[in-house]
Amino acid sequence: MTYNDLVKKTVLTQPVYEPGKPIDLVAREIGFDPEEIIKLASNENPLGASPKAIEAIKKEASSVNQYPENSCYFLRQKLATRLELTEDQIIVGHGSNEIISLLTNAFVEPGVNTVMGKSAFISYKLFTLLAGGTPIEVPLKNFCHDLDAMLAAINSDTRIVYLPCPNNPTGTANSADEINQFIEKLPDHVVLCFDEAYAEYQDSPPDLRSWIAKGKKIICLRTFSKIYGLAGLRIGYGYCQSELTSILNRVRPPFNVNGVAQKAALAALSDDDWVKQSKSENDQGLIQLTDGLTELNLAIVPSKGNFLLVQFEKSDSICQQLLNKGFIVRPLKGYSLPDHLRITIGTKEQNRKLLVVLKEILQN
């Protein structure tokens, strides 16, 4: 008898998440110094984390022999104050990705389905499958979520609907009016997971707190991995009705968020200037890359995030050629976008170097 004979059958058919390649591994593969590698694959903040967060990390390092505070009390307190909610409406996770997992563990089982965009963040689908549920993937319309089609896909067995704004990997975002009309029509047996991982890059992101206050079954997710530059510490949060956080805490592992991450996130929240600088740099980088890629006659999807979806005639070849030159970008076959690459907005100099190398590749 083998492990395959013993394991849950859903595990044997489970797709494996494929992250962007890490710098050290790529440097080893192609014989470059890690300092020569430019990673534009994982939508990380190219400026790094706030100096205040770095200092908090250093101070907390001497306490890593101790278990962290289990409920993330102080972080939830600060988040609640900023969001004008109560502490029991906040849940913190090992990245917002873990909260998606908690939500699935709580509501999805065999016979249940979830509804999502076909080219949306792949964790929605992966966690549904692992729980034995059925993911219903609705094709995007002009690279954006087709909300009418998503409503039509909901049935009596649907428990969760996933709506990212903006969407990863397309960078598109439905308008606030579209989202409000969508929420009005959602049936009462469905929980809306509104993924706001890139909200800080938008000038006026949709605000669903009034819907939560009215009793709509909604959880909004945010992360410290993107504009706050703490991807390596894995910390994110959700806000919703306290009844839902109570349920999620029943399936949340103890000490799921480490102490260093908690202190770094607290410090990052106090550095609004860093967030403003990061957004400003990203706004300029979006224009720089959009203009440069357009000059290369490449089709680009306008983005509300810190990345661009770019179409290439031979995306696999372009991706590999860029890798050989020390640039890591993200292929998207797993997102049903085999002819596209996702390129994170880098610093001004990183963007310039990418455009120079891409021009050389496309001319050969």
C-alpha positions, 0 to 999 in steps of 0.5 A: 500500500502506498501513500497514494492509496491512503491520501484524500482523493482530492489531493491527488488531482490538486493543481500545484501553485507555481510562484514567480521564480526567486532571484537566488535560484535564477541567478544560480541557473544562469550564472549571474550574481543575484544583484544583477537579477531584476525580478518583475514577476511577483508584484512586489514593491521595488522600493522595499519596506518602510524604514519604520517597518525595517527598524521594527523587524530588527527590534523584534528579532531578539524575541523570536524565541517567544510565541507571538500574540495569538489574536494579533490584538494590537494590529487589529486595534490599529486597523479597526481605528483606521477603518472605523470598525470594531476589533472583532470585525478584523481577522489577520492571516498569514497573508490574505491568501490564508484568509481565503483558505480559512473561508474555504475551510469554513464554507466549502465541501463536496456538493458546494461551488464557488464562483470566480473569474476564469483569469483571476487569482488562482488561489480561489480555484485551488482552495475550492478544489482542495476542499472538495468543492466545484469552482465555477469559472466565468470568462472575463469580458475585455479582461474584466470581470463580467458581473452579469455573467457571474450572477447568472452562474450562481445557483443554490449550491454556491457559497462564495463568490470571489471578486478581486478589485483590481484583478490579478493578473489582468490589472482591471477593476470594475467600477464602484457603481458596477460593484454596488449593483452586483452586491444588491443582486447577490442572494443571501446564501452567498458570501462575497469575498472582495479581494483588495490586495492592490487597493492602495494603488488606486486613487479611489478604491470602492468602499464596501463598509456600508454594505457590511454595516447593512448586514450583507455577507461580505469579507474584504481582504487586504495585504501587507505584501504589496504596497507595504513591501512585507511579502516575505513576512506573509501578513494580510487581513480581512474585515467583515461582520463579527459573526464571520470573524468568529467563524473564521477564528474557529478554523484559524490555526493557533499562532498563525501570524508570527510576531515579527510580521505583526510588529512590522505591519504595525510600523508600516501602518504608521508610515503613510509617507512611504505608502504615498511615495510607493504609489507615486513611484508606481504611477510614474512607472506605469506611464513609463512602461505603458509608453515604452511597451506601446512604442514596441507595438505591444498590446497592453491591458490598462492596469489599476495595480502595480503590474501590466498584462502584456501580449506577446506573439511567442510569450514562452520564448520571450519569457525565457529570453528575458530570463537569460538576460536576468529579468524575471517576469510571470508566464500566465498559462495557468491563468488561461492567458498563454499569450501574455506575460505579467510584468511588475512595475519596477523602479525607473531604472529597472523599467528602463533596462527592461525596455532596452532588453525587450527591444533587442529581443523583439528586433532579433 
